[in-house]
């Protein structure tokens, strides 16, 4: 088996111990004679998995019974619509902070369903930075404020949460969920596609304050109401059983690694290894994000030419490092350093960056 360092932006690298655990019990889940892939979602065994995943997640986030963890399908892109379908009451308005492509898409969906203001945008700066608190133009009567905590395409991340007063704060955390310590109680609703930090593609996590479940949903469509999932423990219809099972195993791995404090410290070290290589290159590598807004999850940079960028990707792959091409809409190089990527992988890439510059600079 060939081992590589997987820098793919999502679906992304998964912890090796988790993959080995899955491999061991794939044909026979806990001695029951069935694979988890074959098991009824109404079985006691799967209900225990489902409950374990919610309990572990709440424990890692430090939230109590006033929050629910829901497991839904459709990716974060479906949540762009589900949020306003549940929260944007007629005659109300929501505020959106635009820091990249995904926050723009969330705003576009909300506008189809009601009034959605732009409270701040860094598009004029090519999304190279996160807006300052002083730039936020918040509506005092906003029904909620929506943000995207990390921006995979442009390599920026919120390091200090915005102060939105008593307005409910809603966040798309798909690309940095459970990657660092977090005051989760600052948020009324968090959603995240699992496929970057906490599991495989196929399940989206929604962490929602119970007060939002008590209000009447805007949509009459049963499967688009958060209350449907909460009342039925995410088992109203057949859930993505295998994906939730793997999420539970990844959450256990995070706990075994020391929790969010330890994971966060390691992610800081990983990002520093790559950004130090950028900074010491003398301009050979040109980072897209302003230093104060740099993401710990996705480092994005350009080389002197597109030909050199293609060569960089080819030679890195030959050296055992894959998934480094930038998004097609942005180009350049993107280094995704999600939880399961090792510090060794990032240090190996940094050494490769130094050598590539010496040979081609």
Residue pairs with C-beta under 8 A, 6 or more apart in sequence:
2 320
3 320
4 320
4 321
4 322
5 320
5 321
5 322
5 341
5 342
5 345
5 348
5 349
6 12
6 13
6 322
6 323
6 341
7 13
7 321
7 322
7 323
7 324
7 334
7 335
7 336
7 337
7 341
7 345
7 349
8 322
8 323
8 336
9 152
9 175
9 196
9 298
9 323
9 327
9 334
9 336
10 152
10 174
10 175
10 193
10 195
10 196
10 201
10 336
10 338
11 195
11 196
11 200
11 201
12 195
12 196
12 197
12 336
12 338
12 340
12 341
13 338
13 340
13 341
14 199
14 200
14 246
14 250
14 340
15 250
15 253
15 339
15 340
16 340
17 253
18 246
18 249
18 250
18 253
21 249
22 246
22 249
25 36
26 35
26 36
26 37
27 35
28 34
28 35
29 35
29 36
29 39
29 45
30 45
32 39
32 45
36 46
36 49
36 241
36 242
36 245
37 241
37 242
39 45
39 46
39 241
40 46
41 47
41 50
41 235
41 238
41 239
41 241
42 235
46 241
46 245
47 233
47 235
49 241
49 244
49 245
49 248
50 71
50 233
50 234
50 235
50 239
50 244
51 233
52 248
53 69
53 71
53 244
53 247
53 248
53 251
54 68
54 69
54 71
54 233
54 234
56 248
56 251
56 252
56 255
57 69
57 178
57 205
57 207
57 251
58 64
58 67
58 69
59 255
60 178
60 251
60 254
60 255
60 259
60 260
61 67
61 178
61 182
61 184
61 207
62 184
62 185
63 184
63 185
63 207
65 210
66 209
66 210
66 211
67 184
67 207
67 208
67 209
67 210
68 207
68 208
68 210
68 213
68 230
69 205
69 206
69 207
70 205
70 206
70 207
70 208
70 226
70 229
70 230
70 234
71 203
71 204
71 205
71 206
71 229
71 234
71 239
71 240
71 244
71 247
72 78
72 79
72 82
72 203
72 204
72 206
72 229
72 234
73 202
73 203
73 204
73 239
73 240
74 82
74 204
75 193
75 201
75 204
76 102
76 172
76 174
76 191
76 192
76 193
76 204
77 105
78 204
79 106
79 172
79 191
79 204
79 206
80 105
80 106
80 108
80 109
80 110
80 172
81 109
81 112
81 113
81 224
82 224
82 226
83 106
83 110
83 144
83 146
83 170
83 189
83 191
84 94
84 109
84 110
84 113
84 114
84 116
84 218
85 113
85 217
85 218
85 219
85 221
85 224
86 212
86 217
86 218
86 219
86 224
86 225
86 226
87 94
87 143
87 144
87 168
87 170
87 189
87 212
87 215
87 218
88 94
88 110
88 113
88 114
88 115
88 116
88 143
88 144
88 218
89 114
89 143
89 215
89 218
90 114
90 218
92 114
92 115
92 141
92 143
93 114
93 115
93 116
93 117
93 139
93 141
93 142
93 143
94 110
94 114
94 115
94 116
94 117
94 142
94 143
94 144
94 145
94 146
95 116
95 117
95 118
95 119
95 138
95 139
95 142
95 144
95 145
95 146
95 164
95 167
96 103
96 106
96 107
96 110
96 116
96 117
96 118
96 119
96 145
96 146
97 103
97 119
97 120
97 121
97 131
97 136
97 145
97 146
97 147
97 148
97 162
98 104
98 107
98 118
98 120
98 121
98 122
98 123
99 121
99 122
99 127
99 130
99 131
99 147
99 148
99 151
99 154
99 156
99 158
100 127
100 148
100 151
100 152
100 153
100 154
100 156
101 127
101 151
101 153
101 154
101 329
102 148
102 151
102 152
102 153
102 172
102 174
103 146
103 147
103 148
103 151
103 172
104 123
106 146
106 148
106 172
107 116
107 118
107 146
110 116
110 146
113 218
114 218
117 137
117 139
117 142
119 136
119 137
119 138
119 139
119 142
119 145
120 131
120 135
120 136
120 137
121 131
122 128
122 129
122 130
122 131
126 154
126 288
127 151
127 153
127 154
127 156
128 154
128 156
128 288
128 289
128 290
128 293
129 156
129 289
129 290
129 292
129 293
130 156
130 157
130 158
130 159
130 292
130 293
133 160
133 162
133 163
136 162
136 164
138 145
138 164
138 165
138 167
142 164
142 167
143 167
143 168
144 167
144 168
144 169
144 170
144 188
144 189
145 162
145 164
145 167
145 168
145 169
145 170
146 170
146 171
146 172
147 158
147 162
147 169
147 170
147 171
147 172
148 171
148 172
149 157
149 158
149 171
149 172
149 173
149 175
149 176
150 156
150 157
150 158
150 173
150 174
150 175
150 176
150 295
150 297
150 298
151 157
151 175
151 295
151 298
152 175
152 196
152 295
152 297
152 298
152 327
152 334
152 336
153 298
153 300
153 327
153 329
153 330
153 334
154 288
154 289
154 300
154 330
155 287
155 288
155 289
155 294
155 295
155 298
155 299
155 300
155 301
155 334
156 289
156 290
156 293
156 294
156 295
157 176
157 293
157 294
157 295
157 296
157 297
159 292
159 293
161 169
161 183
161 186
162 169
168 188
168 189
168 209
168 212
169 186
169 187
169 188
170 187
170 188
170 189
170 190
170 191
171 187
171 189
171 190
171 191
172 191
172 192
173 190
173 191
173 192
174 191
174 192
174 193
174 196
175 196
175 197
175 297
175 298
175 338
176 197
176 295
176 296
176 297
177 190
177 192
177 196
177 197
177 198
177 205
178 197
178 198
178 251
178 254
178 260
178 263
178 339
179 197
179 260
179 263
179 264
179 267
179 296
179 297
179 338
179 339
180 260
180 263
180 264
180 267
180 296
181 260
181 261
181 264
182 260
184 190
184 207
187 207
187 209
188 208
188 209
188 211
188 212
189 206
189 207
189 208
189 209
189 212
190 205
190 206
190 207
190 208
191 204
191 205
191 206
191 207
192 198
192 204
192 205
193 201
193 204
194 200
194 201
194 202
194 203
194 204
194 205
194 243
194 247
195 201
195 202
196 297
196 336
196 338
197 297
197 338
197 339
197 340
198 205
198 247
198 250
198 251
198 254
198 339
199 243
199 244
199 246
199 247
199 250
200 242
200 243
200 246
201 243
202 240
202 242
202 243
203 239
203 240
203 243
203 244
203 247
205 247
206 226
206 229
208 226
208 230
212 226
213 226
213 227
213 230
217 224
217 225
217 226
217 227
219 225
222 228
222 236
223 236
223 237
228 236
229 236
234 244
250 339
250 340
254 260
254 263
254 339
257 263
263 339
266 343
267 296
267 297
267 337
267 339
268 296
269 343
269 346
270 296
270 337
270 341
270 342
270 343
270 345
270 346
271 294
271 295
271 296
271 297
271 299
271 337
271 346
273 343
273 346
273 347
273 349
273 350
274 299
274 335
274 337
274 346
274 349
274 350
274 353
275 287
275 294
275 299
276 350
277 285
277 349
277 350
277 353
277 354
278 285
278 286
278 287
278 299
278 301
278 353
279 287
280 354
281 353
281 357
281 361
282 361
284 303
284 304
284 357
284 361
285 301
285 302
285 303
285 333
285 353
285 357
286 301
286 302
286 303
287 294
287 299
287 300
287 301
288 300
288 301
288 302
288 330
288 332
289 295
289 300
296 337
297 336
297 337
297 338
298 334
298 335
298 336
298 337
299 334
299 335
299 337
300 326
300 330
300 332
300 333
300 334
300 335
301 332
301 333
302 309
302 331
302 332
302 333
303 309
303 312
303 332
303 333
306 331
308 360
309 325
309 326
309 331
309 332
309 333
311 360
312 324
312 333
312 356
313 324
313 325
313 333
315 352
315 356
316 322
316 324
316 349
316 352
316 356
317 324
319 352
320 348
321 345
321 348
321 349
321 352
323 336
324 333
324 334
324 335
324 349
325 333
325 334
326 332
326 333
326 334
327 334
335 346
335 349
337 346
